[in-house]
Amino acid sequence: MSIILTKKNPAALLGLSVIVLLVACQPEEAAPLPLFPLLMEVPEGFPEIPYPADNAFTEARWALGKKLFFDPIMSAEMTISCASCHQPGLAFSDDQAFSPGVAQRPGTRNSPSLANVAYHPYYTREGSVPTLEMQVLVPIQEHNEFDFNILLIAERLRADSTYYQMALDAYQREPDPYVITRSLACFERSLLSGNSAYDQYTRGDSQLSATVLRGKALFFSERTQCSSCHGGFNFTNYAFANNGLYTDYPDPGRFRFTGEEADRATFKVPSLRNVGLTAPYMHDGSLTSLEAVVDHYNSGGKDHPNKSPLLQPLLLSEQEKQDLVAFLQSLTDPLFTGNPIFKND
């Protein structure tokens, strides 16, 4: 039986402390064990997590959501799960330009990281979904993803005694769309990442190399304007922008949702947390490395009627481009990607 460590489980935390002390008393020196954050431990400097009134966190809801997240029972052919496109070791993204869905059908957009999705004000690249609970429905019904029906998923779950009991424990009702959407959202809200080398530096717990510090200065400078869109604790302003990737976009972006020409080919600004792990980049995965991303922004991007005025040629030197890449790499959080509480049991 596994024990879930949370800030609300002091007995488990005391047990862990005893184990750590026993390990520390061993005569042979061993590499220190990573001190992973506890479940729902909000990183220092982050705001409190906003919860919907009808879906407060409980361990039973989280456990059910986690089980569903890794279970291919969610897809029509029972071949892929949420974790197929959102892998823990890749900051809950994947390494494909377009992730394959059922029957290996290619997706239409690059899978974003799920780190800190609890704080997003809306979901999908065009921002058309207002809550995490509602977002769960998108991959379920998409032809190129799960290609299934949530009512049929509920039917599968009701035939499984383990899921049936977990649903009763979590929401006091049998498996149904309410239980599926709420429990998955509950799990996804726990995916908190705020312990990168950069975070440790800002807390005064460690130092950054000279290269990273030069990159940091560039990132937050008036010259590059990177932080104008990728600012705040989550390195995004959640706005919609066109970054000059193309002159003609096959994907209409937010226009698909609003029908407004001003929104054509604009996409939600992504968080840069763990960006060193989430290649390929852009909404279509067309840039395969951070170096390519920096080169793109250094060029000022291609002309487009909706291109952000912030994009201008930067005239960065080769050393400056390397410094920026080094800073972006410092946003990787190994205590998030390696945390065993987020791995499939």
Secondary structure, DSSP 8 states (H G I E B T S, - for coil): -----BTT-HHHHHHHHHHHHHHHT-SS----------BT---TT-------TT----HHHHHHHHHHHT-GGGSTTS---HHHHSBGGGTTB-S-SS-B-GGG-B-SS-----TTGGG-SSBSTT--B--HHHHTHHHHH-TTTT---HHHHHHHHHT-HHHHHHHHHHHSS-S-HHHHHHHHHHHHHT-----SHHHHHHTTSS---HHHHHHHHHHTSTTT-HHHHS-TTTT----EEB--S-SS-SS-BTHHHH--GGGTTBEE----TTGGGS-SBSTT--B-SHHHHHHHHHHT----TTB-TT-------HHHHHHHHHHHHTT--HHHHT-GGGS--
